[in-house]
Amino acid sequence: MQLDHVTLVTPDLEGARRFFCDVAGLADGARPPFSVDGHWLYANGRPVVHLVASTTPGARPACVAPRLDHVAFRVAPGGEWQALLARLAAHDVPYQIADVPLSGERQLFVALAPGVAVEFVTTAA
């Protein structure tokens, strides 16, 4: 089993798209013609983040309101990690870094929207 995709429902569709494309390095790509606005964002030829416009809070009252804490992307150490840090700086995106005890990994967290965080994880140098 592997993770297929993450869907984020957001009132700031364009802001989320810019973050994932300009900072995280995903590519905006083909998306079926759904009745609600959105974007499918691709990594390595696969749509891994689905963005959906949220126009009405609670528009799906029959569904339990899901809660997504964060989505995590693994980044190669060295050049790929440094390129991510450079894009974060270039776009003036604030973040927090934490080292994972005993694992040799480093995490970087970005608060994308209220209640949604994006994590990037790599092997600590």
Buried (B, 14 or more C-beta within 10 A) or exposed (E): EEEEBBEBBBEBBEEBBEBBBEBBBBEBEEBEEEEEEBBBBBBEEEBBBBBBBBEEEEEEEEEEEEEEEBBBBEBEEEEEBEEBBEBBEEEEBEBEEEEEEEEEBBBBBBBBBEEBBBBBBBBBE
